[in-house]
């Protein structure tokens, strides 16, 4: 059980971090200051 749970949890954690990073990067590049603030506030 732990041999399958640990890699799955690691993959979920990695995907979560990638999603947060991409949302921040894309909002910084293509959106206005209000959207950037909203994204950075929504992440935590």
C-alpha positions, -999 to 999 in steps of 0.1 A, spaced: 0 0 0 27 25 10 47 16 -22 19 30 -43 6 57 -20 40 75 -18 46 80 -55 9 90 -60 12 116 -33 44 129 -47 29 132 -82 -1 151 -67 22 174 -49 43 181 -80 12 188 -101 -1 212 -74 31 231 -73 33 233 -111 -3 245 -113 3 273 -88 36 283 -105 20 284 -139 -10 304 -127 13 329 -111 36 331 -142 8 335 -167 -10 361 -146 22 381 -143 29 379 -180 -6 384 -195 -29 400 -169 -33 432 -151 -24 440 -115 -58 431 -102 -57 396 -116 -21 391 -103 -33 401 -68 -63 378 -71 -42 348 -81 -16 354 -54 -43 358 -28 -62 326 -40 -31 303 -39 -28 300 -1 
